Amino acid sequence: MENKKYLNDLNEIREMMSRSSRFISLSGLAGVFAGIYAIIGAVVAKILLSSYGSFYGEAYNSLNVDVKDPDLRINLIIIAICVLVLAIATAIVLTTRKAKKNNQKIWDSTSKRLLINFFAPLSAGGLFCLVLLQNDLIGLIAPAMLLFYGLALIHASKYTFGDLRSLGYANVLLGLIATQFIGDGLYFWALGFGIFHIIYGIVMYNKYERKQA
């Protein structure tokens, strides 16, 4: 009995230390919704590109007139922003709900460190993608987005669930592979931001949230 009580005390101490150093209110369902938004965005982007008669595979060193169309670029940027805003808004709502349910703070020093470590490499990646767009290297934008997003996840994973690191490495690897298939970046983008997110979200939900539901 004494040994069992001792082990229980150790587990409670370990859990308290984990909560103080890691943000554990991230919702797995937020990952599922983010993946769905990404897939919808990729489909809309594909339809848009087809309607302009452009071929993404030609967009590495040289672009045809349709791809260079400023309206097309603006529309593609709007699609990307919509996907990002929807994913962030859903993550905030679901994460806040989970935190309240578990009587945890949504905004503290740990969540601040998480956001700083996540958005630092992500912001650098966003600026780099704008430079690629400026120089008409559109074929490298999708691989770059996957690479920097993966690095952001890896960098931020030490302040939340370690499982996030696996998603980060998967996106980095996918981004590197995508650099060898210029012209198919939209499909890799849908796989990394869409399918990978849905799988990750389902795994996280079953692992950490299903029992609490």
Secondary structure, DSSP 8 states (H G I E B T S, - for coil): -HHHHHHHHHHHHHHHHHHHHS-----HHHHHHHHHHHHHHHHHHHHHHHHTT--GGG-SS---HHHH-HHHHHHHHHHHHHHHHHHHHHHHHHHHHHHHHTT--SSSHHHHHHHHHHHHHHHHHHHHHHHHHHTT-GGGHHHHHHHHHHHHHHHHGGGS-THHHHHHHHHHHHHHHHTTSTT-HHHHHIIIIIIHHHHHHHHHIIIIIGGG-
